[in-house]
Protein backbone atom coordinates (compact mmCIF):
# COMPACT_ATOMS: atom_id res chain seq x y z
CA UNK A 1 0.00 0.00 0.00
CA UNK A 2 0.94 3.60 -0.30
CA UNK A 3 1.29 5.73 2.84
CA UNK A 4 1.97 9.37 3.66
CA UNK A 5 4.10 10.10 6.73
CA UNK A 6 4.02 13.71 7.90
CA UNK A 7 7.05 14.53 10.03
CA UNK A 8 8.92 11.65 8.42
CA UNK A 9 12.24 13.50 8.63
CA UNK A 10 12.02 13.53 12.42
CA UNK A 11 13.13 10.98 14.99
CA UNK A 12 10.00 8.86 15.30
CA UNK A 13 8.63 9.63 11.82
CA UNK A 14 11.79 8.48 10.06
CA UNK A 15 11.62 5.15 11.92
CA UNK A 16 7.92 4.76 11.04
CA UNK A 17 8.76 5.47 7.37
CA UNK A 18 11.64 2.96 7.51
CA UNK A 19 9.45 0.22 8.99
CA UNK A 20 6.70 0.84 6.38
CA UNK A 21 9.26 0.52 3.58
CA UNK A 22 10.66 -2.65 5.16
CA UNK A 23 7.15 -4.11 5.07
CA UNK A 24 6.98 -3.46 1.33
CA UNK A 25 4.79 -0.34 1.32
CA UNK A 26 5.29 2.82 -0.70
CA UNK A 27 6.06 5.87 1.45
CA UNK A 28 5.87 9.60 0.87
CA UNK A 29 7.33 11.83 3.56
CA UNK A 30 5.92 15.34 3.99
CA UNK A 31 8.09 17.50 6.25
CA UNK A 32 9.02 21.19 6.39
CA UNK A 33 12.49 20.36 7.79
CA UNK A 34 11.97 22.93 10.57
CA UNK A 35 13.21 20.38 13.10
CA UNK A 36 13.67 17.25 11.00
CA UNK A 37 16.69 16.28 8.93
CA UNK A 38 16.57 15.48 5.23
CA UNK A 39 19.20 12.75 5.68
CA UNK A 40 16.86 10.93 8.08
CA UNK A 41 14.29 10.38 5.29
CA UNK A 42 14.83 6.75 4.32
CA UNK A 43 16.05 5.82 0.89
CA UNK A 44 13.11 4.63 -1.17
CA UNK A 45 10.68 7.20 0.25
CA UNK A 46 9.46 10.13 -1.85
CA UNK A 47 9.97 13.47 -0.20
CA UNK A 48 7.71 16.54 -0.27
CA UNK A 49 9.04 19.62 1.53
CA UNK A 50 5.98 21.36 2.90
CA UNK A 51 4.25 22.48 6.04
CA UNK A 52 1.12 20.48 6.84
CA UNK A 53 -0.77 23.78 6.40
CA UNK A 54 0.08 23.68 2.70
CA UNK A 55 -0.62 19.96 2.23
CA UNK A 56 -3.62 20.74 0.00
CA UNK A 57 -1.42 22.24 -2.71
CA UNK A 58 1.54 19.95 -2.06
CA UNK A 59 -0.45 16.71 -2.35
CA UNK A 60 -3.03 17.60 -5.03
CA UNK A 61 -3.62 14.71 -7.40
CA UNK A 62 -1.87 12.11 -5.26
CA UNK A 63 -3.35 8.97 -3.78
CA UNK A 64 -2.63 7.39 -0.40
CA UNK A 65 -4.16 4.42 1.39
CA UNK A 66 -3.49 6.02 4.74
CA UNK A 67 -1.60 8.70 6.63
CA UNK A 68 0.59 8.69 9.71
CA UNK A 69 0.56 12.26 11.03
CA UNK A 70 3.54 13.05 13.23
CA UNK A 71 4.51 16.55 12.06
CA UNK A 72 4.18 18.78 15.14
CA UNK A 73 5.90 21.08 17.55
CA UNK A 74 6.76 18.95 20.56
CA UNK A 75 8.70 20.88 23.22
CA UNK A 76 6.89 21.31 26.51
CA UNK A 77 8.94 24.31 27.69
CA UNK A 78 8.61 26.07 24.33
CA UNK A 79 4.85 25.49 24.41
CA UNK A 80 4.61 27.29 27.75
CA UNK A 81 6.60 30.26 26.42
CA UNK A 82 4.89 30.35 23.00
CA UNK A 83 1.45 28.70 23.13
CA UNK A 84 0.36 30.37 19.89
CA UNK A 85 2.96 28.32 17.99
CA UNK A 86 1.40 25.14 19.37
CA UNK A 87 -2.12 26.18 18.42
CA UNK A 88 -0.95 27.17 14.94
CA UNK A 89 1.25 24.18 14.17
CA UNK A 90 -0.48 21.36 15.98
CA UNK A 91 -4.16 22.28 15.98
CA UNK A 92 -4.63 24.53 12.94
CA UNK A 93 -2.02 22.55 10.97
CA UNK A 94 -3.89 19.30 11.59
CA UNK A 95 -7.23 20.89 10.69
CA UNK A 96 -5.81 22.00 7.33
CA UNK A 97 -4.20 18.59 6.79
CA UNK A 98 -7.57 16.89 7.39
CA UNK A 99 -9.18 19.18 4.80
CA UNK A 100 -6.45 18.31 2.30
CA UNK A 101 -6.81 14.59 3.00
CA UNK A 102 -10.55 14.76 2.49
CA UNK A 103 -10.00 16.45 -0.88
CA UNK A 104 -7.77 13.64 -2.09
CA UNK A 105 -9.97 10.92 -0.61
CA UNK A 106 -7.76 9.66 2.22
CA UNK A 107 -9.89 8.30 5.05
CA UNK A 108 -7.38 6.51 7.30
CA UNK A 109 -5.18 8.36 9.75
CA UNK A 110 -2.87 7.45 12.63
CA UNK A 111 -2.04 10.40 14.87
CA UNK A 112 0.91 10.85 17.21
CA UNK A 113 -0.62 11.86 20.51
CA UNK A 114 1.09 11.91 23.88
CA UNK A 115 0.98 10.95 27.54
CA UNK A 116 1.10 14.72 28.17
CA UNK A 117 -2.69 14.81 27.60
CA UNK A 118 -3.14 13.17 31.02
CA UNK A 119 -1.24 15.82 33.02
CA UNK A 120 -0.61 14.80 36.62
CA UNK A 121 -2.30 11.38 36.86
CA UNK A 122 -4.40 10.33 39.84
CA UNK A 123 -3.51 6.66 39.44
CA UNK A 124 -0.80 4.71 37.65
CA UNK A 125 -0.51 2.82 35.40
CA UNK A 126 -2.50 5.21 33.23
CA UNK A 127 -5.13 3.72 30.96
CA UNK A 128 -7.06 5.43 28.17
CA UNK A 129 -10.04 6.19 30.42
CA UNK A 130 -7.92 8.28 32.81
CA UNK A 131 -8.97 11.96 33.03
CA UNK A 132 -7.30 14.19 30.45
CA UNK A 133 -6.04 17.34 32.17
CA UNK A 134 -2.94 18.54 30.32
CA UNK A 135 -0.68 20.84 32.30
CA UNK A 136 0.99 22.54 29.34
CA UNK A 137 -0.04 23.89 25.90
CA UNK A 138 1.79 21.04 24.14
CA UNK A 139 -0.40 18.42 25.84
CA UNK A 140 -3.48 20.59 25.34
CA UNK A 141 -2.78 20.94 21.61
CA UNK A 142 -2.48 17.16 21.19
CA UNK A 143 -5.67 16.60 23.17
CA UNK A 144 -7.49 19.13 20.97
CA UNK A 145 -6.48 17.09 17.92
CA UNK A 146 -7.58 13.82 19.56
CA UNK A 147 -10.98 15.42 20.10
CA UNK A 148 -11.06 16.83 16.58
CA UNK A 149 -10.41 13.36 15.17
CA UNK A 150 -13.12 11.79 17.33
CA UNK A 151 -15.68 14.36 16.19
CA UNK A 152 -14.65 14.16 12.54
CA UNK A 153 -14.82 10.35 12.63
CA UNK A 154 -18.25 10.40 14.21
CA UNK A 155 -19.54 12.82 11.60
CA UNK A 156 -18.27 11.08 8.53
CA UNK A 157 -15.97 8.70 6.76
CA UNK A 158 -12.69 9.36 8.54
CA UNK A 159 -11.25 6.47 10.51
CA UNK A 160 -8.52 7.43 12.97
CA UNK A 161 -6.34 6.13 15.76
CA UNK A 162 -4.52 8.31 18.30
CA UNK A 163 -1.40 6.72 19.74
CA UNK A 164 -0.41 8.27 23.06
CA UNK A 165 3.33 7.88 23.39
CA UNK A 166 5.03 7.69 26.74
CA UNK A 167 8.84 8.26 26.77
CA UNK A 168 10.39 7.19 23.49
CA UNK A 169 14.06 6.19 23.42
CA UNK A 170 16.54 4.12 21.43
CA UNK A 171 17.44 4.12 17.76
CA UNK A 172 16.67 2.05 14.70
CA UNK A 173 18.37 1.69 11.31
CA UNK A 174 20.85 4.46 12.13
CA UNK A 175 18.10 6.87 13.19
CA UNK A 176 18.34 8.29 16.68
CA UNK A 177 17.29 11.44 18.50
CA UNK A 178 18.75 14.62 17.05
CA UNK A 179 16.85 17.54 18.52
CA UNK A 180 18.27 21.01 18.70
CA UNK A 181 18.26 21.99 21.47
CA UNK A 182 18.03 18.53 23.03
CA UNK A 183 15.72 18.33 26.04
CA UNK A 184 15.29 14.58 26.57
CA UNK A 185 17.03 12.67 29.30
CA UNK A 186 18.50 9.70 27.42
CA UNK A 187 20.16 11.63 24.54
CA UNK A 188 21.39 14.32 26.96
CA UNK A 189 23.00 11.69 29.20
CA UNK A 190 24.56 9.96 26.18
CA UNK A 191 25.90 13.27 24.84
CA UNK A 192 27.45 13.85 28.26
CA UNK A 193 28.94 10.34 28.20
CA UNK A 194 30.54 10.89 24.81
CA UNK A 195 31.85 14.34 25.80
CA UNK A 196 29.56 16.49 23.64
CA UNK A 197 28.35 18.28 26.77
CA UNK A 198 29.73 18.83 30.25
CA UNK A 199 27.62 16.59 32.51
CA UNK A 200 23.91 17.03 33.03
CA UNK A 201 21.38 18.14 35.61
CA UNK A 202 18.80 16.07 37.46
CA UNK A 203 15.66 18.21 37.61
CA UNK A 204 14.12 17.72 41.03
CA UNK A 205 15.01 15.30 43.85
CA UNK A 206 11.94 15.85 46.04
CA UNK A 207 9.23 14.09 44.05
CA UNK A 208 7.07 11.53 45.88
CA UNK A 209 8.94 8.61 44.27
CA UNK A 210 11.30 6.01 45.83
CA UNK A 211 14.50 8.00 45.09
CA UNK A 212 12.88 11.45 44.78
CA UNK A 213 13.40 11.76 41.00
CA UNK A 214 10.71 11.55 38.30
CA UNK A 215 9.60 8.15 37.06
CA UNK A 216 8.88 7.53 33.38
CA UNK A 217 7.90 4.63 31.13
CA UNK A 218 10.45 4.23 28.31
CA UNK A 219 9.52 2.59 25.02
CA UNK A 220 11.87 1.62 22.19
CA UNK A 221 11.32 3.70 19.04
CA UNK A 222 11.13 0.55 16.87
CA UNK A 223 8.40 -0.95 19.08
CA UNK A 224 6.58 2.37 18.95
CA UNK A 225 6.88 2.51 15.15
CA UNK A 226 5.47 -1.01 14.84
CA UNK A 227 2.33 0.07 16.69
CA UNK A 228 1.66 2.56 13.86
CA UNK A 229 1.79 -0.23 11.31
CA UNK A 230 -0.73 -2.40 13.14
CA UNK A 231 -2.91 0.64 13.85
CA UNK A 232 -3.14 1.39 10.11
CA UNK A 233 -4.53 -2.11 9.67
CA UNK A 234 -7.33 -1.91 12.24
CA UNK A 235 -8.76 1.53 11.44
CA UNK A 236 -12.44 1.47 10.52
CA UNK A 237 -14.22 4.34 8.73
CA UNK A 238 -16.31 6.40 11.11
CA UNK A 239 -14.38 5.30 14.19
CA UNK A 240 -11.69 6.90 16.37
CA UNK A 241 -9.80 4.90 18.97
CA UNK A 242 -7.09 5.90 21.45
CA UNK A 243 -4.18 3.68 22.56
CA UNK A 244 -1.47 4.27 25.15
CA UNK A 245 1.98 3.03 24.18
CA UNK A 246 4.51 2.17 26.86
CA UNK A 247 6.05 -0.86 28.53
CA UNK A 248 4.17 -0.49 31.81
CA UNK A 249 7.44 -0.25 33.77
CA UNK A 250 8.66 2.92 35.47
CA UNK A 251 12.29 4.02 35.77
CA UNK A 252 13.45 7.01 37.79
CA UNK A 253 15.86 9.60 36.40
CA UNK A 254 18.56 8.13 38.65
CA UNK A 255 17.86 4.61 37.38
CA UNK A 256 18.12 5.82 33.78
CA UNK A 257 21.44 7.51 34.50
CA UNK A 258 22.74 4.35 36.22
CA UNK A 259 21.78 2.36 33.11
CA UNK A 260 23.56 4.92 30.89
CA UNK A 261 26.71 4.57 33.02
CA UNK A 262 26.44 0.79 32.82
CA UNK A 263 26.01 0.72 29.02
CA UNK A 264 28.65 3.36 28.21
CA UNK A 265 31.13 2.59 30.97
CA UNK A 266 31.37 6.34 31.63
CA UNK A 267 30.76 7.92 35.02
CA UNK A 268 28.47 10.91 34.49
CA UNK A 269 29.01 14.32 36.02
CA UNK A 270 25.65 15.13 37.57
CA UNK A 271 24.32 18.43 38.99
CA UNK A 272 21.33 18.50 41.31
CA UNK A 273 18.94 21.14 39.98
CA UNK A 274 15.42 22.29 40.84
CA UNK A 275 12.28 20.86 39.30
CA UNK A 276 11.60 21.56 35.64
CA UNK A 277 8.18 23.27 35.24
CA UNK A 278 5.40 21.01 33.97
CA UNK A 279 7.00 17.66 34.90
CA UNK A 280 4.56 15.20 36.55
CA UNK A 281 6.16 12.92 39.19
CA UNK A 282 5.19 9.59 37.64
CA UNK A 283 4.02 8.66 34.13
CA UNK A 284 3.62 4.94 33.53
CA UNK A 285 1.35 3.49 30.84
CA UNK A 286 -1.12 0.72 30.84
CA UNK A 287 -0.84 -0.47 27.24
CA UNK A 288 -3.26 -3.33 27.79
CA UNK A 289 -5.73 -1.99 25.22
CA UNK A 290 -3.02 -1.90 22.52
CA UNK A 291 -2.01 -5.45 23.37
CA UNK A 292 -5.58 -6.69 23.37
CA UNK A 293 -7.01 -4.85 20.36
CA UNK A 294 -3.94 -4.33 18.17
CA UNK A 295 -2.08 -7.49 19.15
CA UNK A 296 0.89 -5.17 19.72
CA UNK A 297 3.68 -6.52 21.89
CA UNK A 298 6.89 -4.57 22.52
CA UNK A 299 9.87 -6.75 21.62
CA UNK A 300 12.59 -4.49 23.03
CA UNK A 301 11.37 -3.63 26.55
CA UNK A 302 14.82 -3.49 28.21
CA UNK A 303 16.07 0.00 29.04
CA UNK A 304 19.64 -1.22 28.39
CA UNK A 305 18.74 -2.09 24.80
CA UNK A 306 17.18 1.31 24.16
CA UNK A 307 20.22 3.05 25.62
CA UNK A 308 22.63 0.68 23.85
CA UNK A 309 21.00 1.24 20.44
CA UNK A 310 20.98 5.03 20.93
CA UNK A 311 24.61 4.92 22.12
CA UNK A 312 25.71 3.03 19.02
CA UNK A 313 24.06 5.54 16.66
CA UNK A 314 25.49 8.50 18.57
CA UNK A 315 28.98 6.96 18.42
CA UNK A 316 28.63 6.42 14.67
CA UNK A 317 27.48 9.99 14.19
CA UNK A 318 30.35 11.28 16.27
CA UNK A 319 32.80 9.09 14.30
CA UNK A 320 33.74 7.01 17.33
CA UNK A 321 32.91 3.46 16.24
N1 LIG B 1 15.40 15.23 33.00
C1 LIG B 1 16.47 15.55 33.81
N2 LIG B 1 17.57 16.14 33.21
C2 LIG B 1 17.62 16.41 31.88
C3 LIG B 1 16.51 16.09 31.07
C4 LIG B 1 15.40 15.49 31.68
O1 LIG B 1 16.47 15.32 35.01
O2 LIG B 1 18.63 16.98 31.43
C5 LIG B 1 14.22 14.56 33.62
C6 LIG B 1 12.94 15.34 33.42
O3 LIG B 1 12.76 16.29 34.43
C7 LIG B 1 11.91 14.21 33.48
C8 LIG B 1 12.65 13.00 32.92
O4 LIG B 1 14.03 13.33 32.99
O5 LIG B 1 11.59 13.94 34.83
C9 LIG B 1 12.29 12.69 31.50
O6 LIG B 1 12.37 13.90 30.77
P1 LIG B 1 12.33 13.95 29.19
O7 LIG B 1 12.49 15.38 28.76
O8 LIG B 1 13.30 12.95 28.63
O9 LIG B 1 10.88 13.41 28.82
P2 LIG B 1 9.41 13.93 29.29
O10 LIG B 1 9.00 12.98 30.37
O11 LIG B 1 9.52 15.35 29.73
O12 LIG B 1 8.61 13.76 28.06
Boltz pocket constraint, residues with backbone or C-beta under 6 A from the ligand:
constraints:
  - pocket:
      binder: B
      contacts: [[A, 76], [A, 166], [A, 167], [A, 183], [A, 184], [A, 185], [A, 186], [A, 188], [A, 200], [A, 201], [A, 202], [A, 203], [A, 204], [A, 214], [A, 215], [A, 216], [A, 253], [A, 276], [A, 279], [A, 280]]
      max_distance: 6.0
